[in-house]
Structures are given as C-alpha cells and as structure tokens.
Amino acid sequence: MVRELGSVVTTEVRVDSDTAAEILDVLARYAQVIDNRDWDQAHTVFTDDVVFGAGEAARQGISAVQEMVETVRPYHPHHTSNTILTRRPDGTIRAWSKFVIVRTDGTAGSGDYQDTLVHTDRGWRIAHRVASRGNRRRDDPGGPSSRTFTFASWRE
C-alpha cells in the first residue's frame, strides 16, 4: 500500500494474519518472560544479540537486558496492546505497540514500544526494541514523559 503523508510517501506492506499471530505471541511472551523473570525463556522473545534501547543507554544481548531488568525495584507488570505491524523491504517486521504498567502502589504508567523483529530458524524474534514513556507526570517514579515516537520514527 502506498500512502502519502504530507511530503512523505511510504510503501507499507501489510503483514499476513499467520505472521501477525506469531509476532503478537512474541510480544505477549516478552511481558511474561520479563515480569516473571523467566530468563530461560528469553530466547523465545529476543535474538541473542538483541539491542534494547537507543544511543548510549542501549543494552546489547539477552544478559544485558536481564541485568537492566533486575535493577528495577519494585518491579511492575507490563501490558502490551494496540500493536500495528508492517513488513519492511529487508524482510524485517516493524511493530509499534502501546504499553501500560501497574505499579505496586496502584499508580500506572504508559508508553510505546517500537520493535524490529527478524525471522530466525526459531521463528520471529525481537532484534531491537526502543521504549518511549508517554503521558506521565513530571514527578512520575519512572521518569517524566519522553514521547518521541511518530509514524516517521516507526518507518525509519
């Protein structure tokens, strides 16, 4: 599908329903693996060389993601929804999802994930994930809003 967005023209290739189901399963497994710290199952979610984050704060590899997650106290469950998918010319899939976290004190936070998934011999896996905090107060325990995602960043 070719779309014109202002001065930007993009070609979006929709993802077939079987592939979408596989990818949505991976995204659901992410929350289960991370929230339950079931690191033996991390290979069902990530590539071995996954990049989590961007810039200097990015972590590479499953063990680095594990180290980062283990520092978060108290931990909070993740709920992922509103995922949109598109196939890239190089065969990867881009996913853009909303997430909600519920903290132990009952407060909530939200944001977005933008993922690049690759097809491996084990199925689809997250090769790169970037998160953006959205709709949060300045004094939010997880940090203030940092909403930086747009359709332009999703298409990069």
DSSP file (Angstrom, degrees, kcal/mol; ACC not computed):
  #  RESIDUE AA STRUCTURE BP1 BP2  ACC     N-H-->O    O-->H-N    N-H-->O    O-->H-N    TCO  KAPPA ALPHA  PHI   PSI    X-CA   Y-CA   Z-CA
    1    1 A M              0   0    0      0, 0.0    11,-3.1     0, 0.0     2,-0.5   0.000 360.0 360.0 360.0 130.3    0.0    0.0    0.0
    2    2 A V  E     -A   11   0A   0      9,-0.2     2,-0.4     7,-0.0     9,-0.2  -0.883 360.0-175.3-101.8 129.3    1.4    3.4   -0.9
    3    3 A R  E     -A   10   0A   0      7,-2.5     7,-2.5    -2,-0.5     2,-0.6  -0.961  19.0-146.3-125.6 142.7    0.5    6.3    1.3
    4    4 A E  E     -A    9   0A   0     -2,-0.4     2,-0.6     5,-0.2     5,-0.2  -0.946  16.5-178.7-108.0 120.9    1.2   10.0    1.0
    5    5 A L  E >   -A    8   0A   0      3,-4.0     3,-2.6    -2,-0.6     2,-0.4  -0.878  62.5 -63.1-120.6  95.3    1.7   11.6    4.4
    6    6 A G  T 3  S-     0   0    0     -2,-0.6     0, 0.0     1,-0.3     0, 0.0  -0.503 120.1 -16.9  62.5-121.9    2.3   15.3    3.9
    7    7 A S  T 3  S+     0   0    0     -2,-0.4     2,-0.5    -3,-0.1    -1,-0.3   0.385 123.4  91.7 -94.1   3.3    5.6   15.4    1.9
    8    8 A V  E <   -A    5   0A   0     -3,-2.6    -3,-4.0     2,-0.0     2,-0.5  -0.865  55.1-167.1-104.1 128.4    6.5   11.8    2.8
    9    9 A V  E     -A    4   0A   0     -2,-0.5     2,-0.3    -5,-0.2    -5,-0.2  -0.965  14.7-178.8-111.9 125.8    5.4    8.9    0.6
   10   10 A T  E     -A    3   0A   0     -7,-2.5    -7,-2.5    -2,-0.5     2,-0.6  -0.882  25.5-140.1-123.8 155.0    5.8    5.5    2.1
   11   11 A T  E     -A    2   0A   0     -2,-0.3     2,-0.5    -9,-0.2    -9,-0.2  -0.960  22.9-170.8-112.5 113.7    5.2    2.0    1.0
   12   12 A E        -     0   0    0    -11,-3.1     2,-0.6    -2,-0.6    76,-0.1  -0.907   8.0-159.4-107.2 129.9    3.7   -0.1    3.7
   13   13 A V  B     -B   87   0B   0     74,-0.8    74,-3.1    -2,-0.5    -2,-0.0  -0.935  20.2-131.8-108.8 117.2    3.3   -3.9    3.2
   14   14 A R        -     0   0    0     -2,-0.6     2,-0.4    72,-0.2    72,-0.1  -0.268  18.8-119.0 -66.0 154.2    0.7   -5.4    5.5
   15   15 A V        -     0   0    0     70,-0.3    -1,-0.1     1,-0.1    70,-0.1  -0.795  28.5-114.9 -96.1 133.6    1.6   -8.5    7.5
   16   16 A D     >  -     0   0    0     -2,-0.4     4,-2.6     1,-0.1     5,-0.2  -0.234  29.9-107.8 -65.9 160.4   -0.4  -11.7    6.8
   17   17 A S  H  > S+     0   0    0      1,-0.2     4,-2.3     2,-0.2     5,-0.2   0.831 116.4  52.9 -64.6 -35.0   -2.5  -13.0    9.6
   18   18 A D  H  > S+     0   0    0      2,-0.2     4,-2.0     1,-0.2    -1,-0.2   0.931 112.8  44.5 -65.8 -43.8   -0.4  -16.0   10.4
   19   19 A T  H  > S+     0   0    0      2,-0.2     4,-2.5     1,-0.2    -2,-0.2   0.912 112.1  53.2 -65.1 -42.3    2.8  -13.8   10.7
   20   20 A A  H  X S+     0   0    0     -4,-2.6     4,-2.8     1,-0.2     5,-0.2   0.917 108.3  50.3 -59.3 -43.3    0.8  -11.3   12.8
   21   21 A A  H  X S+     0   0    0     -4,-2.3     4,-1.8     1,-0.2    -1,-0.2   0.907 110.4  49.9 -62.6 -41.3   -0.3  -14.0   15.2
   22   22 A E  H  X S+     0   0    0     -4,-2.0     4,-1.7     2,-0.2    -1,-0.2   0.916 113.5  45.6 -62.2 -42.9    3.3  -15.3   15.6
   23   23 A I  H  X S+     0   0    0     -4,-2.5     4,-2.5     2,-0.2    -2,-0.2   0.903 109.9  52.7 -70.5 -41.1    4.6  -11.8   16.3
   24   24 A L  H  X S+     0   0    0     -4,-2.8     4,-2.1     1,-0.2    -1,-0.2   0.859 107.6  54.0 -62.5 -33.3    1.8  -10.9   18.7
   25   25 A D  H  X S+     0   0    0     -4,-1.8     4,-2.6    -5,-0.2    -1,-0.2   0.914 107.9  49.3 -64.0 -43.1    2.7  -14.2   20.6
   26   26 A V  H  X S+     0   0    0     -4,-1.7     4,-1.9     2,-0.2    -2,-0.2   0.921 110.9  49.8 -61.7 -43.8    6.3  -13.0   20.8
   27   27 A L  H  X S+     0   0    0     -4,-2.5     4,-1.1     1,-0.2    -1,-0.2   0.872 112.2  47.7 -65.6 -36.3    5.2   -9.6   22.2
   28   28 A A  H  X S+     0   0    0     -4,-2.1     4,-1.6     1,-0.2    -1,-0.2   0.899 108.9  54.2 -68.7 -40.3    3.0  -11.3   24.8
   29   29 A R  H  X S+     0   0    0     -4,-2.6     4,-3.4     1,-0.2     5,-0.3   0.852  98.3  65.5 -61.6 -34.1    5.8  -13.6   25.7
   30   30 A Y  H  X S+     0   0    0     -4,-1.9     4,-3.0     1,-0.2     5,-0.3   0.953 103.7  44.8 -51.8 -52.7    8.0  -10.5   26.3
   31   31 A A  H  X S+     0   0    0     -4,-1.1     4,-2.6     1,-0.2     5,-0.4   0.901 114.9  48.6 -62.0 -40.6    5.8   -9.5   29.2
   32   32 A Q  H  X S+     0   0    0     -4,-1.6     4,-1.8     2,-0.2     6,-0.3   0.935 115.1  43.8 -64.9 -45.8    5.6  -13.0   30.7
   33   33 A V  H  X>S+     0   0    0     -4,-3.4     5,-2.0     2,-0.2     4,-0.5   0.947 120.6  40.1 -64.3 -49.1    9.4  -13.5   30.4
   34   34 A I  H ><5S+     0   0    0     -4,-3.0     3,-0.8    -5,-0.3    -2,-0.2   0.953 118.0  45.3 -67.4 -51.2   10.3  -10.1   31.8
   35   35 A D  H 3<5S+     0   0    0     -4,-2.6    -1,-0.2    -5,-0.3    -2,-0.2   0.844 121.9  37.7 -65.8 -33.5    7.6   -9.8   34.5
   36   36 A N  H 3<5S-     0   0    0     -4,-1.8    -1,-0.3    -5,-0.4    -2,-0.2   0.429 103.7-129.9 -95.0   0.2    8.2  -13.4   35.8
   37   37 A R  T <<5 +     0   0    0     -3,-0.8     2,-1.4    -4,-0.5    -3,-0.2   0.903  47.1 162.6  49.9  46.3   12.0  -13.1   35.3
   38   38 A D    > < +     0   0    0     -5,-2.0     3,-2.4    -6,-0.3    -1,-0.2  -0.555   4.6 168.5 -93.6  68.9   11.8  -16.4   33.4
   39   39 A W  G >   +     0   0    0     -2,-1.4     3,-1.3     1,-0.3     4,-0.3   0.697  65.9  70.6 -63.7 -21.6   15.2  -15.9   31.8
   40   40 A D  G 3  S+     0   0    0      1,-0.2    -1,-0.3    -3,-0.2     3,-0.2   0.707 102.6  46.9 -65.7 -17.2   15.4  -19.5   30.5
   41   41 A Q  G X  S+     0   0    0     -3,-2.4     3,-2.2     1,-0.1    -1,-0.2   0.346  79.1 101.9-103.9   4.3   12.6  -18.5   28.0
   42   42 A A  G X> S+     0   0    0     -3,-1.3     4,-2.7     1,-0.3     3,-1.8   0.808  72.2  67.0 -59.6 -29.2   14.2  -15.2   26.9
   43   43 A H  G 34 S+     0   0    0     -4,-0.3    -1,-0.3     1,-0.3    -2,-0.1   0.664  91.3  62.9 -66.8 -14.7   15.3  -16.9   23.7
   44   44 A T  G <4 S+     0   0    0     -3,-2.2    -1,-0.3     1,-0.1    -2,-0.2   0.533 116.6  29.0 -83.2  -5.9   11.6  -17.3   22.7
   45   45 A V  T <4 S+     0   0    0     -3,-1.8    81,-3.4    -4,-0.2     2,-0.3   0.733 117.9  43.4-116.5 -46.4   11.4  -13.4   22.6
   46   46 A F  E  < S-c  126   0B   0     -4,-2.7    -1,-0.2    79,-0.3    81,-0.2  -0.700  72.0-117.9-111.6 153.9   14.8  -12.0   21.7
   47   47 A T  E >   -     0   0B   0     79,-2.1     3,-1.7    -2,-0.3    14,-0.1  -0.510  42.6-108.1 -72.5 159.1   17.6  -12.6   19.2
   48   48 A D  E 3  S+     0   0B   0      1,-0.3    14,-1.1    -2,-0.2    15,-0.2   0.840 121.2  42.4 -59.5 -32.6   20.9  -13.5   21.0
   49   49 A D  E 3  S+     0   0B   0     12,-0.2    -1,-0.3    13,-0.1    78,-0.0  -0.012  84.7 162.4-105.3  28.7   22.3  -10.1   20.1
   50   50 A V  E <   -     0   0B   0     -3,-1.7    11,-3.2    10,-0.2     2,-0.5  -0.081  31.3-143.2 -47.3 143.8   19.1   -8.0   20.8
   51   51 A V  E     -cD 128  60B   0     76,-2.2    78,-2.4     9,-0.2     2,-0.6  -0.976  14.7-168.1-111.4 122.7   19.6   -4.3   21.2
   52   52 A F  E     -cD 129  59B   0      7,-3.1     7,-2.5    -2,-0.5    78,-0.2  -0.943  56.0  -3.1-115.4 111.2   17.3   -2.8   23.8
   53   53 A G  S    S-     0   0    0     76,-3.9     2,-0.3    -2,-0.6    76,-0.1  -0.559  79.4 -90.7 105.1-172.2   17.1    1.0   23.8
   54   54 A A  S >  S-     0   0    0     -2,-0.2     3,-1.0    77,-0.1     4,-0.2  -0.959  72.3  -1.1-142.0 156.9   18.9    3.6   21.8
   55   55 A G  G >  S-     0   0    0     -2,-0.3     3,-1.4     1,-0.2     0, 0.0  -0.249 121.3 -19.4  65.6-148.7   22.0    5.7   22.0
   56   56 A E  G 3  S+     0   0    0      1,-0.3    -1,-0.2     3,-0.0    -3,-0.0   0.742 136.1  59.6 -67.3 -23.3   24.4    5.4   24.9
   57   57 A A  G <  S+     0   0    0     -3,-1.0    -1,-0.3     2,-0.1    -2,-0.2   0.541  79.6 118.2 -82.5  -6.0   21.7    3.8   27.1
   58   58 A A    <   -     0   0    0     -3,-1.4     2,-0.4    -4,-0.2    -5,-0.2  -0.303  51.2-153.0 -64.8 142.7   21.2    0.9   24.7
   59   59 A R  E     -D   52   0B   0     -7,-2.5    -7,-3.1     3,-0.0     2,-0.5  -0.923   5.2-152.4-113.7 142.4   21.9   -2.6   26.0
   60   60 A Q  E     +D   51   0B   0     -2,-0.4     4,-0.3    -9,-0.2    -9,-0.2  -0.967  53.8  20.8-122.2 131.2   23.0   -5.4   23.7
   61   61 A G  S  > S-     0   0    0    -11,-3.2     4,-1.8    -2,-0.5     3,-0.2   0.084  84.7 -88.4  98.4 151.1   22.4   -9.1   24.3
   62   62 A I  H  > S+     0   0    0    -14,-1.1     4,-2.6     1,-0.2     5,-0.2   0.888 124.6  54.7 -61.2 -41.0   20.0  -11.0   26.5
   63   63 A S  H  > S+     0   0    0      1,-0.2     4,-2.4   -15,-0.2    -1,-0.2   0.867 107.3  50.9 -64.2 -34.7   22.3  -11.0   29.5
   64   64 A A  H  > S+     0   0    0     -4,-0.3     4,-2.0    -3,-0.2    -1,-0.2   0.879 110.2  49.3 -69.3 -37.2   22.5   -7.2   29.4
   65   65 A V  H  X S+     0   0    0     -4,-1.8     4,-2.6     2,-0.2    -2,-0.2   0.924 110.9  51.0 -64.6 -43.4   18.7   -6.9   29.2
   66   66 A Q  H  X S+     0   0    0     -4,-2.6     4,-2.6     1,-0.2    -2,-0.2   0.931 108.8  50.4 -59.2 -47.0   18.4   -9.2   32.2
   67   67 A E  H  X S+     0   0    0     -4,-2.4     4,-0.7     1,-0.2    -1,-0.2   0.905 111.7  48.7 -58.3 -42.6   20.9   -7.1   34.2
   68   68 A M  H >< S+     0   0    0     -4,-2.0     3,-1.0     1,-0.2     4,-0.4   0.937 112.8  46.5 -63.4 -47.7   18.9   -4.0   33.4
   69   69 A V  H >< S+     0   0    0     -4,-2.6     3,-1.6     1,-0.3    -2,-0.2   0.890 105.7  59.7 -64.0 -39.8   15.6   -5.5   34.3
   70   70 A E  H 3< S+     0   0    0     -4,-2.6    -1,-0.3     1,-0.3    -2,-0.2   0.679  98.0  60.8 -65.5 -16.4   16.9   -7.0   37.6
   71   71 A T  T << S+     0   0    0     -3,-1.0     2,-0.6    -4,-0.7    -1,-0.3   0.631  80.5  98.9 -83.9 -12.9   17.8   -3.4   38.8
   72   72 A V    <   -     0   0    0     -3,-1.6     3,-0.1    -4,-0.4    -3,-0.0  -0.653  65.5-150.6 -81.7 119.3   14.2   -2.2   38.7
   73   73 A R  S    S+     0   0    0     -2,-0.6     2,-0.1     1,-0.3     3,-0.0  -0.999  74.9  20.3-139.5 137.2   12.7   -2.3   42.2
   74   74 A P  S    S-     0   0    0      0, 0.0    -1,-0.3     0, 0.0     2,-0.1   0.754  94.0-143.6 -69.1 155.7    9.9   -2.8   42.9
   75   75 A Y        -     0   0    0     -3,-0.1    29,-0.2    -2,-0.1    -2,-0.1  -0.442  12.1-155.8 -86.3 162.2    9.0   -4.4   39.6
   76   76 A H        -     0   0    0     -2,-0.1    27,-0.2    27,-0.1     2,-0.1  -0.981  20.9-104.2-139.2 145.7    5.7   -3.9   37.9
   77   77 A P        -     0   0    0      0, 0.0    25,-1.2     0, 0.0     2,-0.4  -0.380  30.2-137.6 -72.9 149.8    3.8   -5.9   35.3
   78   78 A H  E     - E   0 101B   0    -47,-0.2     2,-0.4    23,-0.2    23,-0.2  -0.863  13.1-167.5-107.7 139.8    3.6   -4.9   31.7
   79   79 A H  E     - E   0 100B   0     21,-2.1    21,-2.2    -2,-0.4     2,-0.4  -0.986   9.4-161.6-128.5 119.4    0.5   -5.0   29.5
   80   80 A T  E     + E   0  99B   0     -2,-0.4     2,-0.3    19,-0.2    19,-0.2  -0.838  22.8 144.1-107.2 136.5    1.0   -4.6   25.7
   81   81 A S  E     + E   0  98B   0     17,-2.6    17,-2.8    -2,-0.4    -2,-0.0  -0.901  39.4  51.1-153.1-179.4   -1.7   -3.6   23.3
   82   82 A N  E     +     0   0B   0     -2,-0.3     2,-0.4    15,-0.2    -1,-0.1   0.864  67.2 179.6  51.9  47.7   -2.7   -1.6   20.2
   83   83 A T  E     -     0   0B   0     14,-0.2     2,-0.4    -3,-0.1    14,-0.2  -0.637  13.7-168.3 -84.9 132.9    0.1   -3.2   18.1
   84   84 A I  E     - E   0  96B   0     12,-2.1    12,-2.1    -2,-0.4     2,-0.3  -0.947   8.5-162.0-117.1 145.3    0.4   -2.2   14.4
   85   85 A L  E     + E   0  95B   0     -2,-0.4   -70,-0.3    10,-0.2     2,-0.3  -0.935  13.2 175.4-129.2 145.6    2.7   -4.1   12.1
   86   86 A T  E     - E   0  94B   0      8,-1.8     8,-2.9    -2,-0.3     2,-0.4  -0.987  27.7-125.8-147.1 145.5    4.4   -3.5    8.7
   87   87 A R  E     -BE  13  93B   0    -74,-3.1   -74,-0.8    -2,-0.3     6,-0.2  -0.760  25.8-142.6 -91.0 133.3    6.8   -5.6    6.7
   88   88 A R    >   -     0   0    0      4,-3.2     3,-2.2    -2,-0.4   -76,-0.1  -0.548  25.4-108.6 -91.2 158.7   10.0   -3.8    5.6
   89   89 A P  T 3  S+     0   0    0      0, 0.0    -1,-0.1     0, 0.0    -2,-0.0   0.790 119.1  58.7 -56.8 -27.8   11.7   -4.2    2.3
   90   90 A D  T 3  S-     0   0    0      2,-0.1     3,-0.1     1,-0.1    -3,-0.0   0.419 122.2-104.9 -83.9   4.0   14.6   -6.1    4.0
   91   91 A G  S <  S+     0   0    0     -3,-2.2    28,-0.1     1,-0.3     2,-0.1   0.306  81.7 124.7  92.9  -9.3   12.1   -8.7    5.3
   92   92 A T        -     0   0    0     26,-0.1    -4,-3.2    -5,-0.1     2,-0.4  -0.351  56.2-129.7 -76.2 165.0   12.0   -7.5    8.9
   93   93 A I  E     -EF  87 117B   0     24,-2.3    24,-3.0    -6,-0.2     2,-0.5  -0.959  10.8-149.7-115.8 134.9    8.8   -6.5   10.6
   94   94 A R  E     -EF  86 116B   0     -8,-2.9    -8,-1.8    -2,-0.4     2,-0.4  -0.903  15.2-170.1-102.1 133.0    8.3   -3.3   12.5
   95   95 A A  E     -EF  85 115B   0     20,-2.2    20,-2.9    -2,-0.5     2,-0.5  -0.968   9.7-169.0-122.2 138.1    5.9   -3.3   15.4
   96   96 A W  E     +EF  84 114B   0    -12,-2.1   -12,-2.1    -2,-0.4     2,-0.3  -0.980  19.9 171.2-127.5 117.5    4.6   -0.3   17.3
   97   97 A S  E     - F   0 113B   0     16,-2.3    16,-2.6    -2,-0.5     2,-0.3  -0.890  30.0-130.3-127.5 153.0    2.7   -1.1   20.5
   98   98 A K  E     -EF  81 112B   0    -17,-2.8   -17,-2.6    -2,-0.3     2,-0.3  -0.724  27.1-163.7 -90.6 150.6    1.3    0.8   23.5
   99   99 A F  E     -EF  80 111B   0     12,-2.4    12,-1.8    -2,-0.3     2,-0.4  -0.990  11.0-164.2-136.3 152.2    2.1   -0.5   26.9
  100  100 A V  E     -EF  79 110B   0    -21,-2.2   -21,-2.1    -2,-0.3     2,-0.4  -0.994   6.6-162.5-128.2 136.7    0.7    0.1   30.4
  101  101 A I  E     -EF  78 109B   0      8,-2.9     8,-2.0    -2,-0.4     2,-0.5  -0.938   6.1-153.5-116.2 145.8    2.5   -0.7   33.6
  102  102 A V  E     - F   0 108B   0    -25,-1.2     6,-0.2    -2,-0.4     2,-0.1  -0.973  16.9-148.5-119.6 117.6    0.8   -1.0   37.0
  103  103 A R    >   -     0   0    0      4,-3.1     3,-2.0    -2,-0.5   -27,-0.1  -0.338  27.1-106.9 -84.2 165.4    3.0   -0.3   40.0
  104  104 A T  T 3  S+     0   0    0      1,-0.3    -1,-0.1   -29,-0.2   -28,-0.0   0.742 119.8  58.1 -63.9 -22.9    2.8   -1.8   43.4
  105  105 A D  T 3  S-     0   0    0      2,-0.1    -1,-0.3     1,-0.0     3,-0.1   0.405 121.2-107.0 -87.4   4.5    1.3    1.4   44.8
  106  106 A G  S <  S+     0   0    0     -3,-2.0    -2,-0.1     1,-0.3     2,-0.1   0.299  80.0 125.8  91.4  -9.8   -1.5    1.3   42.3
  107  107 A T        -     0   0    0     -5,-0.1    -4,-3.1     1,-0.0    -1,-0.3  -0.399  47.3-144.4 -78.0 162.2   -0.3    4.0   40.0
  108  108 A A  E     -F  102   0B   0     -6,-0.2     2,-0.3    -3,-0.1    -6,-0.2  -0.880  12.5-166.0-126.0 156.9    0.1    3.4   36.3
  109  109 A G  E     -F  101   0B   0     -8,-2.0    -8,-2.9    -2,-0.3     2,-0.3  -0.942   9.5-165.2-134.1 158.7    2.5    4.5   33.6
  110  110 A S  E     +FG 100 134B   0     24,-0.8    24,-2.6    -2,-0.3     2,-0.3  -0.893  18.0 136.1-139.7 170.5    2.2    4.2   29.9
  111  111 A G  E     -FG  99 133B   0    -12,-1.8   -12,-2.4    -2,-0.3     2,-0.3  -0.967  40.5 -85.0 176.9-162.4    4.3    4.4   26.8
  112  112 A D  E     -FG  98 132B   0     20,-2.4    20,-2.4    -2,-0.3     2,-0.4  -0.951  18.2-152.3-133.0 149.3    5.2    2.9   23.5
  113  113 A Y  E     -FG  97 131B   0    -16,-2.6   -16,-2.3    -2,-0.3     2,-0.5  -0.971   4.9-166.1-114.6 138.9    7.5    0.2   22.1
  114  114 A Q  E     -FG  96 130B   0     16,-2.5    16,-2.0    -2,-0.4     2,-0.3  -0.988  20.4-176.2-121.1 121.0    8.9    0.3   18.6
  115  115 A D  E     -FG  95 129B   0    -20,-2.9   -20,-2.2    -2,-0.5     2,-0.5  -0.842  26.2-152.5-119.1 149.3   10.3   -3.1   17.7
  116  116 A T  E     -FG  94 128B   0     12,-2.5    11,-3.0    -2,-0.3    12,-1.6  -0.994  23.0-166.4-114.5 122.7   12.2   -4.6   14.8
  117  117 A L  E     -FG  93 126B   0    -24,-3.0   -24,-2.3    -2,-0.5     2,-0.3  -0.881   3.6-163.1-111.9 142.1   11.6   -8.3   14.5
  118  118 A V  E     - G   0 125B   0      7,-2.4     7,-2.2    -2,-0.4     2,-0.6  -0.899  23.2-118.2-120.6 151.3   13.6  -10.7   12.4
  119  119 A H  E     + G   0 124B   0     -2,-0.3     5,-0.2     5,-0.2     2,-0.2  -0.803  39.6 175.8 -91.2 122.0   12.7  -14.2   11.3
  120  120 A T  E >   - G   0 123B   0      3,-2.5     3,-1.6    -2,-0.6   -73,-0.0  -0.543  51.2 -91.7-112.7 179.4   15.2  -16.8   12.7
  121  121 A D  T 3  S+     0   0    0      1,-0.3     3,-0.1    -2,-0.2    -2,-0.0   0.637 130.5  51.6 -68.3 -11.2   15.3  -20.5   12.5
  122  122 A R  T 3  S-     0   0    0      1,-0.5    -1,-0.3   -79,-0.1     2,-0.2   0.351 123.4-100.1-101.7   2.6   13.4  -20.4   15.8
  123  123 A G  E <  S- G   0 120B   0     -3,-1.6    -3,-2.5     2,-0.0    -1,-0.5  -0.675  70.6 -13.2 110.1-168.3   10.7  -18.1   14.5
  124  124 A W  E     + G   0 119B   0     -5,-0.2     2,-0.3    -2,-0.2    -5,-0.2  -0.475  65.6 177.1 -72.6 138.7   10.2  -14.3   14.8
  125  125 A R  E     - G   0 118B   0     -7,-2.2    -7,-2.4    -2,-0.2     2,-0.5  -0.984  36.2-104.9-141.4 150.9   12.3  -12.6   17.5
  126  126 A I  E     +cG  46 117B   0    -81,-3.4   -79,-2.1    -2,-0.3    -9,-0.2  -0.662  35.2 172.8 -75.4 120.9   12.8   -9.0   18.7
  127  127 A A  E    S+     0   0B   0    -11,-3.0   -76,-2.2    -2,-0.5     2,-0.3   0.690  71.1  15.9 -98.4 -26.6   16.1   -7.8   17.4
  128  128 A H  E     -cG  51 116B   0    -12,-1.6   -12,-2.5   -78,-0.2     2,-0.4  -0.965  63.5-178.3-151.6 130.6   15.7   -4.2   18.5
  129  129 A R  E     -cG  52 115B   0    -78,-2.4   -76,-3.9    -2,-0.3     2,-0.4  -0.998   1.2-177.0-132.0 132.8   13.3   -2.6   21.0
  130  130 A V  E     - G   0 114B   0    -16,-2.0   -16,-2.5    -2,-0.4     2,-0.3  -0.991  11.4-157.2-125.3 137.2   13.1    1.1   21.9
  131  131 A A  E     - G   0 113B   0     -2,-0.4     2,-0.4   -18,-0.2   -18,-0.2  -0.875   5.5-165.7-115.2 148.0   10.7    2.4   24.6
  132  132 A S  E     - G   0 112B   0    -20,-2.4   -20,-2.4    -2,-0.3     2,-0.3  -0.995  19.4-133.3-132.1 125.6    9.2    5.8   25.0
  133  133 A R  E     - G   0 111B   0     -2,-0.4    13,-3.5   -22,-0.2     2,-0.3  -0.625  31.4-171.9 -78.3 133.0    7.5    6.9   28.2
  134  134 A G  E     + G   0 110B   0    -24,-2.6   -24,-0.8    -2,-0.3    -2,-0.0  -0.910  49.9   6.9-127.7 155.3    4.2    8.7   27.5
  135  135 A N  S    S+     0   0    0     -2,-0.3     2,-0.4     1,-0.2    -1,-0.2   0.880  83.8 142.7  47.3  56.1    1.6   10.6   29.4
  136  136 A R        -     0   0    0     -3,-0.2     9,-0.9   -27,-0.1    -1,-0.2  -0.937  51.9-109.9-126.5 149.6    3.4   10.8   32.7
  137  137 A R    >   -     0   0    0     -2,-0.4     3,-1.5     7,-0.2     6,-0.1  -0.272  32.5-111.5 -68.3 160.3    3.7   13.5   35.4
  138  138 A R  T 3  S+     0   0    0      1,-0.3    -1,-0.1     6,-0.2     5,-0.0   0.857 120.4  47.0 -60.4 -34.4    6.9   15.3   35.9
  139  139 A D  T 3  S+     0   0    0      4,-0.1    -1,-0.3     3,-0.0    -2,-0.1   0.192  80.4 141.7 -94.9  17.5    7.3   13.6   39.2
  140  140 A D    X   -     0   0    0     -3,-1.5     3,-2.1     1,-0.1    -4,-0.1  -0.345  58.0-129.4 -59.2 134.8    6.5   10.1   37.9
  141  141 A P  T 3  S+     0   0    0      0, 0.0    -1,-0.1     0, 0.0    -3,-0.0   0.781 109.5  50.6 -59.2 -26.4    8.7    7.5   39.6
  142  142 A G  T 3  S-     0   0    0      1,-0.3    -2,-0.1     0, 0.0    -9,-0.1   0.398 127.2 -90.4 -90.1   3.3    9.6    6.1   36.2
  143  143 A G    <   -     0   0    0     -3,-2.1    -1,-0.3    -6,-0.1     3,-0.1  -0.132  51.3 -65.5 104.0 156.3   10.5    9.5   34.9
  144  144 A P  S    S-     0   0    0      0, 0.0   -11,-0.2     0, 0.0    -7,-0.2  -0.133  72.7 -64.0 -71.4 172.2    8.6   12.1   33.1
  145  145 A S        +     0   0    0     -9,-0.9   -11,-0.2     1,-0.1   -34,-0.1  -0.218  45.2 176.0 -55.4 143.7    7.0   11.7   29.6
  146  146 A S        +     0   0    0    -13,-3.5     2,-0.4    -3,-0.1   -12,-0.2  -0.117  11.2 169.8-139.1  36.6    9.5   11.2   26.8
  147  147 A R        +     0   0    0      1,-0.2   -13,-0.1   -14,-0.2    -2,-0.0  -0.346  14.7 145.4 -60.9 109.7    7.1   10.7   24.0
  148  148 A T        +     0   0    0     -2,-0.4     2,-0.3     2,-0.0    -1,-0.2   0.390  31.1 109.8-125.0  -2.5    9.3   10.8   21.0
  149  149 A F        +     0   0    0      4,-0.1     2,-0.3    -3,-0.1     3,-0.0  -0.575  33.7 160.1 -86.4 141.8    7.7    8.3   18.6
  150  150 A T     >  -     0   0    0     -2,-0.3     4,-2.0     1,-0.0     5,-0.2  -0.879  57.4 -95.4-141.1 172.3    5.9    9.3   15.5
  151  151 A F  H  > S+     0   0    0     -2,-0.3     4,-1.6     1,-0.2     5,-0.1   0.847 125.7  58.7 -61.4 -30.6    4.9    7.5   12.3
  152  152 A A  H  > S+     0   0    0      1,-0.2     4,-0.5     2,-0.2    -1,-0.2   0.926 106.6  45.5 -64.1 -43.3    8.1    8.9   10.8
  153  153 A S  H >4 S+     0   0    0      1,-0.2     3,-0.7     2,-0.2    -1,-0.2   0.854 110.5  55.1 -68.7 -32.5   10.3    7.2   13.5
  154  154 A W  H 3< S+     0   0    0     -4,-2.0    -1,-0.2     1,-0.2    -2,-0.2   0.838 108.1  48.9 -67.0 -32.4    8.3    3.9   13.1
  155  155 A R  H 3<        0   0    0     -4,-1.6    -1,-0.2     1,-0.2    -2,-0.2   0.542 360.0 360.0 -86.0  -6.7    9.1    3.9    9.4
  156  156 A E    <<        0   0    0     -3,-0.7    -1,-0.2    -4,-0.5    -2,-0.1   0.515 360.0 360.0 -64.7 360.0   12.8    4.6    9.8
